[in-house]
């Protein structure tokens, strides 16, 4: 299988910084909460929150959203342990939903269904590290790190040092 490194650790750091600056320019920090979609989105959400704290002095709560029970492509009855970790109220908040890769839009749709069960945020914005196109649903991110034009048969793998030992984005 052919592999091409599309982003190195330095590229990812610069891209996450750009995402962080874009978020703080467009969303009010005093009413902001961040939910990262388990797993890659959760790591990226933490990094965006850390960036906001370090560079802007904003202490933004971060939670992890497991969308597994809301997916439309899994069979019910599977053995499942919820990995959602949210210790704040989403009602009335400006919620930033974060994922590593946006592809068909089905994960984002599932996340919106999960958020609906948590309460009623004032707004929901979507931030992604990679937008690879090929949408099947009318989902558009508000914040995009990089657009990567891909073919349907290709796969985009995002690796984070926290979970994979190194930061990089590969196209397979």
LUMFIMAR-752350 format. One line per field, with one value per residue (C-alpha): residue number from 1; residue in one letter; y, z, x. Coordinates in Angstrom, 2 decimals. Example, Ala and Ser with C-alpha at 12.3 -4.5 7.8 and 13.67 -1.06 7.14 Angstrom:
resi	(1 / 2)
resn	(a / s)
v	(-4.50 / -1.06)
w	(7.80 / 7.14)
u	(12.30 / 13.67)
//
This chain:
resi	(1 / 2 / 3 / 4 / 5 / 6 / 7 / 8 / 9 / 10 / 11 / 12 / 13 / 14 / 15 / 16 / 17 / 18 / 19 / 20 / 21 / 22 / 23 / 24 / 25 / 26 / 27 / 28 / 29 / 30 / 31 / 32 / 33 / 34 / 35 / 36 / 37 / 38 / 39 / 40 / 41 / 42 / 43 / 44 / 45 / 46 / 47 / 48 / 49 / 50 / 51 / 52 / 53 / 54 / 55 / 56 / 57 / 58 / 59 / 60 / 61 / 62 / 63 / 64 / 65 / 66 / 67 / 68 / 69 / 70 / 71 / 72 / 73 / 74 / 75 / 76 / 77 / 78 / 79 / 80 / 81 / 82 / 83 / 84 / 85 / 86 / 87 / 88 / 89 / 90 / 91 / 92 / 93 / 94 / 95 / 96 / 97 / 98 / 99 / 100 / 101 / 102 / 103 / 104 / 105 / 106 / 107 / 108 / 109 / 110 / 111 / 112 / 113 / 114 / 115 / 116 / 117 / 118 / 119 / 120 / 121 / 122 / 123 / 124 / 125 / 126 / 127 / 128 / 129 / 130 / 131 / 132 / 133 / 134 / 135 / 136 / 137 / 138 / 139 / 140 / 141 / 142 / 143 / 144 / 145 / 146 / 147 / 148 / 149 / 150 / 151 / 152 / 153 / 154 / 155 / 156 / 157 / 158 / 159 / 160 / 161 / 162 / 163 / 164 / 165 / 166 / 167 / 168 / 169 / 170 / 171 / 172)
resn	(x / x / x / x / x / x / x / x / x / x / x / x / x / x / x / x / x / x / x / x / x / x / x / x / x / x / x / x / x / x / x / x / x / x / x / x / x / x / x / x / x / x / x / x / x / x / x / x / x / x / x / x / x / x / x / x / x / x / x / x / x / x / x / x / x / x / x / x / x / x / x / x / x / x / x / x / x / x / x / x / x / x / x / x / x / x / x / x / x / x / x / x / x / x / x / x / x / x / x / x / x / x / x / x / x / x / x / x / x / x / x / x / x / x / x / x / x / x / x / x / x / x / x / x / x / x / x / x / x / x / x / x / x / x / x / x / x / x / x / x / x / x / x / x / x / x / x / x / x / x / x / x / x / x / x / x / x / x / x / x / x / x / x / x / x / x / x / x / x / x / x / x)
v	(0.00 / 3.39 / 5.88 / 9.58 / 11.78 / 14.85 / 16.66 / 16.37 / 17.31 / 20.89 / 21.18 / 19.91 / 22.34 / 25.31 / 24.11 / 23.64 / 27.12 / 28.57 / 26.71 / 28.12 / 31.69 / 31.30 / 29.95 / 32.79 / 35.39 / 34.08 / 32.53 / 34.34 / 32.68 / 33.47 / 31.15 / 28.56 / 24.82 / 22.25 / 18.68 / 16.40 / 13.35 / 10.22 / 9.45 / 11.77 / 14.68 / 14.41 / 14.82 / 17.73 / 19.38 / 19.23 / 20.73 / 23.60 / 24.25 / 24.18 / 26.61 / 29.00 / 28.91 / 29.35 / 32.01 / 33.86 / 33.18 / 31.50 / 28.53 / 26.60 / 23.39 / 20.31 / 17.13 / 13.89 / 12.81 / 9.15 / 9.03 / 5.23 / 4.75 / 7.43 / 6.00 / 4.74 / 2.15 / -0.10 / -2.98 / -2.60 / -4.95 / -4.78 / -4.82 / -1.14 / 0.94 / 4.66 / 6.79 / 10.13 / 12.40 / 15.74 / 17.54 / 20.76 / 21.85 / 22.54 / 24.50 / 28.06 / 27.59 / 28.20 / 24.64 / 23.85 / 20.30 / 18.98 / 16.03 / 15.05 / 14.19 / 15.22 / 12.85 / 11.90 / 13.98 / 10.98 / 11.25 / 14.93 / 14.05 / 11.43 / 13.94 / 16.44 / 13.75 / 13.00 / 16.70 / 16.97 / 14.43 / 16.53 / 19.76 / 22.82 / 24.81 / 28.40 / 27.57 / 24.58 / 25.12 / 22.39 / 22.40 / 19.74 / 19.23 / 17.68 / 18.11 / 15.47 / 16.09 / 13.42 / 14.62 / 12.49 / 14.89 / 18.71 / 19.22 / 22.03 / 22.80 / 26.30 / 25.88 / 23.78 / 23.10 / 21.73 / 20.68 / 17.50 / 16.46 / 12.67 / 9.86 / 7.81 / 4.72 / 6.52 / 6.64 / 9.54 / 8.58 / 11.20 / 10.30 / 12.20 / 11.89 / 11.34 / 8.19 / 7.10 / 8.30 / 10.91 / 13.66 / 13.18 / 12.86 / 10.16 / 9.41 / 5.72)
w	(0.00 / -1.01 / 1.84 / 1.58 / 4.59 / 4.04 / 7.32 / 9.66 / 13.35 / 12.50 / 9.91 / 12.45 / 15.13 / 12.76 / 11.56 / 15.10 / 16.00 / 13.01 / 14.13 / 17.63 / 16.37 / 14.12 / 16.99 / 19.36 / 16.66 / 15.91 / 19.15 / 22.49 / 25.00 / 28.05 / 26.93 / 24.99 / 25.61 / 23.44 / 22.71 / 20.89 / 19.09 / 20.50 / 19.66 / 17.31 / 17.83 / 21.58 / 21.26 / 18.85 / 21.16 / 24.07 / 21.90 / 20.80 / 24.41 / 25.50 / 22.70 / 23.78 / 27.39 / 26.57 / 23.87 / 24.75 / 28.45 / 27.83 / 30.10 / 28.00 / 29.33 / 27.17 / 27.03 / 25.08 / 23.05 / 22.09 / 19.17 / 18.81 / 19.88 / 17.40 / 14.31 / 11.49 / 10.22 / 13.27 / 14.31 / 17.61 / 20.47 / 20.09 / 23.27 / 24.02 / 26.78 / 26.60 / 26.55 / 26.83 / 29.48 / 29.95 / 33.30 / 32.23 / 31.11 / 27.36 / 27.74 / 26.45 / 25.57 / 22.33 / 21.67 / 19.47 / 18.12 / 17.05 / 14.89 / 13.19 / 9.70 / 7.99 / 5.21 / 4.49 / 7.32 / 9.04 / 12.14 / 12.53 / 12.09 / 14.82 / 17.08 / 16.61 / 17.64 / 20.73 / 21.62 / 21.32 / 24.15 / 26.35 / 26.20 / 24.03 / 23.26 / 22.08 / 18.98 / 17.62 / 15.40 / 13.76 / 13.62 / 11.78 / 11.21 / 7.77 / 5.34 / 2.66 / 0.82 / -0.44 / 1.67 / 1.74 / 4.04 / 4.01 / 6.69 / 6.37 / 8.91 / 10.33 / 10.96 / 8.73 / 9.28 / 5.80 / 2.80 / 1.28 / -2.02 / -1.92 / -3.94 / -2.40 / -2.12 / -0.23 / 3.54 / 5.66 / 8.91 / 11.58 / 14.27 / 17.51 / 19.84 / 22.78 / 21.25 / 18.48 / 19.57 / 16.81 / 15.02 / 11.32 / 8.68 / 6.04 / 2.92 / 2.05)
u	(0.00 / 1.38 / 1.81 / 2.45 / 3.16 / 1.03 / 1.77 / 4.73 / 4.77 / 5.77 / 2.99 / 0.46 / 1.64 / 1.27 / -2.12 / -3.44 / -2.18 / -4.07 / -7.20 / -6.76 / -6.40 / -9.45 / -11.55 / -10.62 / -11.34 / -14.83 / -16.14 / -16.52 / -14.19 / -16.32 / -19.13 / -17.09 / -16.88 / -15.11 / -16.18 / -13.76 / -15.13 / -13.48 / -10.62 / -8.72 / -11.07 / -10.58 / -6.81 / -7.22 / -9.79 / -7.34 / -4.61 / -6.86 / -7.84 / -4.18 / -3.31 / -6.09 / -4.90 / -1.21 / -1.55 / -4.75 / -5.23 / -8.62 / -9.38 / -11.90 / -13.51 / -12.94 / -14.96 / -14.87 / -17.91 / -18.32 / -20.75 / -20.83 / -24.48 / -25.59 / -23.89 / -26.09 / -23.61 / -23.27 / -25.46 / -27.25 / -26.53 / -22.76 / -20.69 / -20.13 / -18.57 / -19.34 / -16.18 / -17.98 / -16.43 / -18.15 / -18.13 / -19.85 / -23.29 / -23.69 / -26.95 / -26.61 / -22.91 / -21.07 / -19.97 / -17.00 / -17.25 / -13.83 / -12.81 / -9.58 / -10.95 / -14.18 / -15.17 / -18.81 / -20.29 / -21.86 / -19.66 / -20.58 / -24.27 / -23.95 / -22.20 / -25.03 / -27.51 / -25.41 / -25.20 / -28.98 / -29.21 / -26.91 / -28.86 / -29.29 / -26.14 / -26.51 / -24.43 / -22.52 / -19.47 / -17.39 / -13.58 / -11.57 / -7.88 / -8.44 / -11.35 / -11.01 / -14.28 / -16.70 / -19.62 / -22.78 / -24.64 / -24.93 / -22.26 / -19.71 / -16.99 / -16.61 / -12.87 / -10.58 / -6.90 / -6.18 / -8.25 / -6.86 / -8.41 / -8.57 / -10.02 / -12.83 / -10.60 / -7.85 / -7.56 / -6.36 / -4.64 / -3.99 / -1.50 / -1.00 / 1.97 / -0.40 / -1.90 / 0.48 / 3.91 / 4.26 / 2.36 / 1.72 / -0.97 / -0.62 / -2.60 / -2.80)
//
